[in-house]
């Protein structure tokens, strides 16, 4: 399991932090499975994420917090699909992807104590800027968090009880996820929230050269974090099940770094999310599948 490394996106990251700094100067609705509809002829779409949200690894990476109609990440693909089906609707897309960001401050502090240089977290740097009167919010969380916990295991922080350590970190991830969902619903109670769970990162190309022990550790982290995400399905938040989707384990959908998708991978993810947006709901994520036990 390699220590987590942030993508080499200094220019994008500097812009994101600057915009967040300038921008700085209700309760969970269980009935969330309704198709989002435009408000007064506009469709307000907010994307919460890290480098995935701006399409890092694709052929046209976007700047954080900036309009990017020709981007080739899943967020931009999704926006274009919706716009094509609703040509008279004005799309307001706020893409808050910050490269290297994690979900909450606890894992951010953990990573920075290990020298990982994590610049931001969703709760402090993205949640405050959710569009009100939103139509749709998408969330892809956990990839950087999982790699941070993996780095902690490499540093020996799990001690003799690795599984217990991972369980504690997953519990914190779940608590932060709950805070995020509650915050979104308070700021934009009518928005459809769609979240993607994590694939088994131990099966991604970037981990191919890791030892079996390290792969098993990363697998445990990925599955534990996905279980926390899957729990939202019972509370009216549709979950796109990447963990148990065999297509997410095909090397051909990944960019050269083996961690971020390429154009084809992002296009596939956009299709999965847009199917949920059109239906307003999603099949329940699998509680168990072979992809959870690759190693």
N, C-alpha and C positions, 0 to 999 in steps of 0.2 A: 504494500500500500504506500504509494508515494505521498510525501507531504503535499498539502494543497498549495497550488501556486495560482496567483491571480493572473488573468490574461494581460498581455502587454498592451494596455489601452490607456496609457497615461493621459493623452490628450482628451479622450472621451471622458475619463474619470474626472479630470480637472474641471471640465465643462459641467458635468453632472453636479459636482459638489458646489460649484459656483452658483448654479441655478437653484439648488436646494437652499443655499444660504440666503439668496435674495428673496426667495419665496417665503423664507421664514420670517424677513423684515416685513338615540334609539337602541335598542336591544335587538338580539338575533331574531330574525323572522323565520320561523320554521317552514312557512309556506313559500319557499323561494323557487319552486320549480314551475315558473310560468315564463312563457316566451317573452323576451324583452321587446318592448315596443318603443318607437321614437316618441319623444316629448316635443310637441310643437314643431314637428318636422325635423328634429335633430336626434341623432343617436350618439349618446355620450358614453364612450368606451374608455375605461381606464385599465391599463395593463400594469400589474405589480410583478416585479421579477428582478433578476440580475442581468448578466450579460446575455442570457437567452432571449430576453424580451427585446433587445435591440439587434438580435440576429447575429451575434458574434459567431464566426465560423462559416457564415454564408458569404455569398459573392457581393453583397451590398449591405454592409453593417451601418446601422443608424447611430446618430448621436443621442445620448439620453435626453429625455424631456423635449425633444425636437420633432417637428413634423418631418416625416420621411416616407412620402407616398410610394416611393420605388424600392423601399427596403425589402429584403428577401427573408426576413425572420418570420416566425409563425404569427406574431402579432400583426405585422403588416399584411401578410397573406390573408389572415382572418378578416381584417378591415376591408380589404379589396373584395373578398367574397361577399361580405355583407353589402357593400356598396353596389356591387354588380346586381344583386338581387333587389336592391331598393334604390334605384337611380335618382329618385326625387328627394331622398333623405340626405340631410347634411351630416356627415360623419365628423364628430369631434373626438379625435383619438389622443389621449394623454398616455404616452409610453414612458413609464417611470423606471425602466430598467437601469440599474446602477451596477456596473461591472464589479464583481467580487462581493456584492452585498449578501448578507445572510438574513434570516428571519428576524431575530431578536437580539437585544443587547447582551444577553448572557453568553451566547455562543460567539458573538462578536468579540467580547472581552476575552473569552477563552482563546480564540484564534490569535488575537493580538498579543496575548501573554506568551504565545509560541513564536512570535515574530512573523506572522502571516500577513500583516498589513491590511486587515479587512477594513474597508473605508466607511461602511454604512450598514444599517439594518433597516428592514422594511417598516418596523414599527415606528422608528424615530424619523426616518428620512423619506418615506413614501406614504404611509397612512395619512399624515396630516394634509396631504394635497389631493386626496380622492375627489373627483368631480362630484358635486352635489347634483341632484336630479339625474343621477346616472342611469344608464340603460343596462350596461354590462361591465362587470369587473372580472378579469381573468387573473389567476395567481399560479405561478410556478415557483415553488419554494422547496428548498432542502438540498439541492445539489452541492452548493458551497458549504452548507451546514454539515452534511455528511462527510465531506472531505476534511473539514476542520476537526470533527470528532475522530476521524481516522488518523489525523496528524497527532492528536492528543494520545491516542493509543500507541503510536510509534514512539512518543516521548515518554511512555511508561506511566501515564496518568491513570490508566485503568488498573494498575497494580495487579493483584492476583485474581481480581474479580472483573474481568473484562465485560462479561455479559451484564453484570450489575451496573457498571459504569455507563454502558451504552443505554441501558434501560432508563437510567436517571436523565441522561441527555435527551432521550426521546420524549420523556415526560415533560421536560422543559420546553422542547420543541412544540409539543401538543398544547401546552399552556399558552405559549406565544401565538400559536395559530388561532386559538380561541379568541385571544385579545384582538388579533387582526380582523377576524370575521365580525366580532362585535363592533369594532370600530368602523368597519365599512358599512354595516347596517345602520349604525347611528348617523353616519354622514350622508348615506345614500340609500334609504330604506327600500326603494323600489327597484334597485338594480338586481339583475340576475348575477349571481356569483358563480363562476365555474373555476374549479381548481384541478390541476393535474397532479397525480401522485408521481413518485419517483420510480424509474426503472431500477432494477438491480444493478447498481453501478459497478459491481465486481464483474459484470458481464460486458461492460463497455470496453472498447479497444484500448483506452488509455491505461487500463488495469491489466492488460494481457501479460505483461512481463513481471507482475507481482508474484510473490510466493503464495502458495496455497493458504498458508496461515493468514497472510494479509488479505487475500481475497475473501476468506471466510469472515474476517473482521468487517470488511467493507460491506459484505452481503448482509451481515447482522444489522449494521447501521441502516442500510437502505431499507430493509424490510421493516425495521422498527419505526423508522420515520414514516414510511408509507402507511403503516397501520394507524398512525395518528391522523394522517390525512384522510384515510378511508372512513374514519369515524364520523367525518362531517356529512357523509352521505345520508346517515340517519337523521340528520338535522336540517334537511332541505337544501344542502349545497351539492349540486351535481359534481361528481368526481370522474375525471377522464383517467381510465386505468392503464397507465403506461407500464406498470410493473408486470402485468400478466399479458402484455401484448408482444407476441413473438417478433413482430416487425421491429421493435425497439432494440433488438439484439443483432441486427444485421449490420455488419461493418460498413456497408455502402451508404448508410444514412448519416454517417459521422464525418466531420471535417478532419483535417490532418492532425489535429491535436487529440483526436479520439475521445473527446469529452463533450464538445459542442456539436450539435447537428450541422449538416451542410444544407444546401438549398432543398434537396429532396427530403431530408429529415424534417426540416421546419415545415415544408409544404404538407407532409404527412400529418404532423402534429396539428397544423391549422385545420385540416380537414376533420380531424377527430373533434376538435373543440367546436368547430362551426356546426357539426351535426348536433351537438348538445344545445348550442344557441338556438338553432332552428326548432328543436323539439321542446326546449325549456326544461329538459330533464335528461338523465343518463341512466343506463343500466347500473345496478349496484356493482361496485368493484368486487373482484374476487377476494374471498377471505384466504384462499390458498391456491397455489398454482405451481407448476414445475419451475417457473422462472425464479421463484423465491428460494429454490434449493439447487442452484447451479453448482455450488461448491460445498 
